[in-house]
């Protein structure tokens, strides 16, 4: 009798408890990028990403995957627990998810409970703002380079440091140059060392069933990839972009880009040359990160593990590099909400296919568990994508949801609470966002971007389309997920 594919076995696991022992189940390699929008060659970008393009060629590439909040801690806490930010009551970087959810089970913790060796290398959980470093109960051993600050990612080299050939745009977090182009080895920065450690761990755990999470710090600013990755792109051939504010967009939808440009009154207004330099640096960071992913995937292949390992690649959220007047993340726009997601599983019948269904990162917990033949725990907010791995043409969700508070970094304000929460529904046709008062739930502003006519969200058409069937359908989906009768402040007071 022909052996069931591991993905098909994952489907069976939902009907009955998995009988297979860990040794009979696939390994999991779970790779996370930081601040990567869909800027990969396999997504039609001019970015040079041969390693992730090759992974997509043997996996399923999800064309329309969305994060639940476009900032690190809420997004990572969401997809690593399978629960939405409102369920976790977590919308900022400054609170560890266990402070409000002490008993919640994480994705690696679930694999640990089922007999897997679980290891974390690099930035998996967001943690440098918190008192607790990482989440030790999720792992079989201590994490590596998980607790750091992007502003501390200065180059480490032996001997004299090569000169910086990038334009002077200022310093990120007051610590390192926003742009840095030095002829240094990959290991001079965090991600080169993360890749080297991930390869070492693979060799260490190769004879045991493992869940290995590898978190790369790029392409998050600073834009400081080694010089050879900058050299992949000719400055005069960089893609054009539209920096204009979307017509009719309410002020609450935007932000001051302080993460990259600095906080007022010391913020930078970049010149055209500086904007081009940062966009160039972002692409260099993407290619640098891709090269590190390639080292890990090569080690997996060299150890003979590719054929029995589920590989998942994703980004925690998207990013703006000048579009909509914005630099960085923390909005509900498509550039921030949409993320790359690639899943490759052994004997997958849809290798090299594209799935155009709407999916969410909160779906990853039940998906990865199911692909490994594990029943997921109760209480998850996500839906397994295993059926889409088997048949990429299947219909997905009616809507994908992203949310964001205002001020974006409210935990650093004197009040310490938001003034408003933006709830956004991405449907097949477009994006509807409602900005609601934090205390009362009253709608302060609304946006509708018709992706059939305006895929880059350049004009808010809510006034003209408020009663259209497309907006009505999006509103029903949005209100079903985030009730207008429950003010956001009431959500924050619920028991976990």
N, C-alpha and C positions, 0 to 999 in steps of 0.2 A: 504494500500500500504506500502510495507516495506521501512523503512527509508534508504536513501542512506548512505553509509559509508562516513565519513568525508573526507577521501582521494579521493573517487570518486567525492564528492562534489567539492573538489579542482580542479579536472579535468574539471568539468562543468564550473568552474569560468573562465577558459581561453576562453570559447566560448562566454560568455556574462557576463556583470558586475554582481558581486555577489549581490543577493537581501537580503541575510541574515543579520540581525543585529548582532553586536558584541556578544550579549548574546547568540546567536544561534551558534556561531562559537567556535571552540576548543581553549583552552589555548595553550600557547607555553612555554616549559621549554627548554632553549637553554644553554647547558653546554659546556664549553670550557676548555680544558687542555692546559698546556704550555710545549712545548718541548717533547711531547709524540709521539714517533714513534709507529709502530704497535706492541707494547710490551704489549699485553693483552692476557689472556688465550684463549679468543674466536678467536684470530688470530693465535693460535698455539704456543704462547710463554709460557715459564715456569712461567711467572709472575702470582702471586696470585691476581686475580681480580674478585672475585665472583659477585660483584654488577654489573659491566659492562658486564660480561658474561650473567647474567640474563636479562639485558636490551636487549642484542643482541638476546636472545632466544625469545623475544616477539617483535622484530623489524626486520629491514633489515640491515644486516651488509655489508657494501661496502668494497669489498676486494681490490679494486684498486682505491683509492681516492688520489688526489694529490693537494698539496698546490701550490700557484702561485709564492711564493718566500719564502725561508726557513729562514726567520727572522721575529721577532714579528710584528713590526709596518706595514711593507708592506703587510704581509699576513692578519693580522686582518683588516686593512683598506680595503683590497680587498674583503674579504668575507662578511664584514659588509656593504659594499656599492654595491656589485655585479659588481665590475669593476676591471679590471686587473691593475697591477702596472704601466704599460705603459700608460693606460688610465688616471690614477690618477697622473702620473708623480711623483711617490713616490717609492723609492728603499732603504730607510734608516730609522733608528730609530729616527733620530733627528728632523724630520719635522712632525707636526700635519697634518693629511690629509686635514683639512679645510683651511690650509694656501694656498694651490693650488687649492682647490675645495670647495670654501665657501658655495655653494648652494647645494652640493650633499646631497641626502637623504639616511639615513642609514636604516638598517633593523628594529631596534627598533623604529626609528622615523616613519617609514611607518605604523607600527602597532599603534603607538600613534595617528597618523592622522586618523586612522580608528576606534577610540573609545576604544582602549585597554589601560589598566594600564600597563605601561612599567617600569620595574625596573632592575637596574644593581647592582650586588653584586660581588665584586672581580675584577680580571683583565679581562676586556672585550676589550676595546680599549687599545692599547699600549700608555702610556702617561707619564712615569716618566722622559723622556728626554725633555719634551715639556713645554712651558709656560702655555698653557691651560690644565687644569686638566680634562681629560675625554672629554665628549661631552654632556653637560647638556641638550641641546635641544632634545636629543634622549630619555630622560627619564621623567617620571612623578614626580620623586623625586630625591634627591641627591643620587649619587652613594656611595657605601660602600667599603672601602679598595681597591680602584681602582688605587690609586696614591701612589706608593711606589717603593722601590728598592729591588731586590732579595738579595742584599748584606746586607740589614738591617733586614732580617728575622731571628733575634736572638731569642732564646727561652725566653718567659715570664712566670715565675712561681712565686708562693708565697713561701717564705722561701728560703732555700739554693738550688742553682742549682746543680742537680746531675752531676757527672763527665762525661766527654766525653770519650767513649770507642772506638772511631774510630782512625785509623791511622792519623798521622799528615802529611798532603799533602800541607799545605799552607793555604792561606786565599783567599776567593773569593772577588774580587774587593777591597781587602785590609781590609775587614770589618769582615767577619765571616769565620769560618773554612770551607774548601771545603767539608770535611766529618765530620759529627757530629752524634754520637749515644748516645743519652741521654734518660733516663727513665722519660719522661715527658708526660703530657696529650696531646691529639690532639690539643687542643686550645692554646697550647704554641706557635704554629707557625701560620702563616697567614691562611693556608687552613682550619684548625680546626675552626677558627673564621669566615671564609667565609661560611662554612657549617652551623654553628649556626645561622648566620644572614639570610641565604637563607631560613632556616626553619621558622624563625620568620616572614620573609616577606611573605612566602606562607600562613601562618595563617592570616596575615593582609589582603591579597588580594583575599582570597579564594572565596569570594562571587562576585567577579568582573571578567570579561574576562581579562586575563593578558598575557603579554609577559615578562617572567622572565629570564634574562641572568645571569648565575652563572659562574664566571671565576676563576678556580683554578690556583694557582701559581706553582704547581708541575706538572710533575717531574723535572722542571727546577732546575739547581744547585742553591744553595748548596745542597749536598746530606745529608739532615739533618732530615729525618723522625724520629719520636719517635722510641725508641729502639725496641718495640714489632714488628714493621714492618721489621726491620733488621732481627729479630729472625725468621721470616717466611722462611728464606733462609739459608741453610747450605753452608758456604763458599766453602767447597770442592766439592759441587754439582753445582756450578755456571756454566752456559753454556759456552763452549769454543767459541773463536772468532778468526778471522784472522786479525791481525793488519797491514798486509802488504799493501804497496802502490799498487794500481792497475797497473799492467804491462802496460807500454806504455801510462800512463796517463800524460797529459801535466802539467807543474807546475801550470799554471793558474787555473786548476781545483781544486787545493788543497788550504789549508790555514794553519796558524800557531796555530790554536786552542787556541787563546789568551783568549777567553771568560772563559775557564776552567783552562788552564795551565798558564795564564799570558802572557803579551806581552814581546817579546825580548827586552833587554837581560836578563830580570828577569823571563823568563818563566821556568816552571818545566818540566823536562823530567822524567815521572813517572817510577818507578821501576815496576817489575811484581806484587809485593805485593800491591803497590799503585794503579795500574790499576785495579786489582781485587777488591780492596776496593771501588773504584769509581763505578765500574760496579755493585757491591753489593748494594751500596747506591742508584744507579739509580732505581734498582728493588724495594728497600724499599720505595723510593719516589712514585713509581707507585702504590704500594699497599696502601700507606697512602692516596694518592689522590682517589683511588677507594673506600676506606672506607668512605671518605667524600661525594662522590657521592651517596653512599648507604644511608647515613643519609637524604639527600635531597629527594631521590626517596621514602624512607620509609615515610617521611612526606607527600609527594604527595599522597601516597596510604592511609595513615591514615586519610587524609582529604577527601577521596572519590573522588579525582580529576584525578586519573590515566586514567579512562575510557573516559575522555573528554579533554585530554592534549596531544599534539604532543610533544614528547621528542626527542631532537637532541643532540647527543654527538659527539664532534670532538676534534682534536688537531690543533693548529695553524700551526704546521709543524713537521717534524721528527727530528732525532737527531743521532749523532754518539757517541758511547762510546768506542772509541779506534779503530774501524774498519777503514781501509784505511789510517791509521796513524792519524785519526782525532778525536777530542773531541769537542762536541757542534754541531752547525748547520752551515749554510751559504755556502752550496755547492749545486750542481745540482744532486748529486748522489741519488740513490733510498732511502737510509736510511734517507735522509733529506727531500726528496720530497714527499714520500708516508706517508699517515696519516690514523689513524683510523677514521671511520665515521659510526655512527649507528643512524638510524632514526626509532622511534616507534610511530605509529599513531593509534588512536582509530579505531577499526574494520578493521584493515589493513589485507588484504587477504594474505599477504606474511610474516606473523610473523614467525620469526625463519629462514628466508631464507638468503642466501648469494647472493649478486649481484656481478658478476665478470666483469661487464662493466667498462670501463674507465670513471671516473667522476672527477670533479674538485671542490675545495671549492668555487670558484666563482659562482658555480651553486646553492649555498645555499639560496641566497636571493629569487630567483623566486620559489625555492622548498618550503621553509617555508611559503612564502606568499600563494602559491597555495594550500598547504595542509590545510591552514586555511580558504580557500575560498576567498582569496583576489586576485584581479588582480595585478600583479607587476607593478612598474612604467616603463616608457619607458627608453631606453638607457642602459639597463643592458648588460653586456658581457656574463653572464652565461646562462645556459639552465636548465629548470626545470627538476628535477629528479622524479617528481610525477608519470610519467608513469612507472618508474622503481620500485616505491613503490607498484604500483598495480600489476606489472608483473616483477619480478626480473630477468627474463631470457631475457628480451628485449635487443637488441643491444644498446650500448651507443655510445660514441664518437670514432672517428678514432684515436685521440691522446689527451693526457693531457699535459699541458705546465707548466713548471717551469722555472724561470730565476734567475740569480744572478749576481751582479756587482763585479768587482775587482778593487781596494781592497774591501774586503767584507764590511768593515766599512769606506767607502771612505769619509763620511761626517766628519770624525775625522782627515783627512789628511790635510796638508797645502793647497793642490789644491782644496779640497772640491767637486771634481767631480770624477766619475769613470775613470779608464783607459780602461776598457773593460767591456762588458756585455755578460754573457753566456746565450744563449737561448736554452732550452732543450725540446725535444718532446718525450714523452713516448707513444709508440705505443703498440699494442698487442704483437709484436715480441721483441721489445727492446727499448733502449734509444739512441737518437742521440742528441748531444750537439755541438753547434757552439759557439766559443768564438770570439766576434767581437770587433774590435777597436771602442772605444766610439765616436771618431771624424769622422772616414771615413767609418765605417761599414765593413772594410776588415776582412775576417776570419783569425784569428791568430792561431787557433788550433781547432781541431774537435775530437769528441769521439763517438764511437759506441760500445754499450754493448748489446750483443745478449742474451736476457734473456732466450731463449729456451735452450741454452747451458751454460750460465753463469749468473744465477739469482742473484748472489751477486756482480756482476760488478767487477770482479777481473782482467779483461784484456780488454784494449781498442783495438778493432779489426778494426778500421776505415781504416787502410791502406790495409788490406786484403779484406774488404767488401765494399769499397767505391762505387763500381758500382753494387752492388747486388740489387735485386728487393726490399728487405726489407729496405735497407738504402735509396733507391730512394723514396720509399713510405713515409718514415719518413721525408725525406728532403722536399718533396712536402708539407706535412702537416706543417712542421716548417716554410717554406717560405711563405705559405699562411697566417699564423698567424703573423709572424714577417718578413716582407719583407726585403730581403737583399739589396734592392735598397734604403732603408731609414735608414741612420745611426742612431744609438741610440741617439746621441746628438740632432738630428732633432726631435725625439720623445719628448725629454725633453723640447723643445721650443714650442710645440703645445699649443694652448689655451685649457683649460679644457672644 
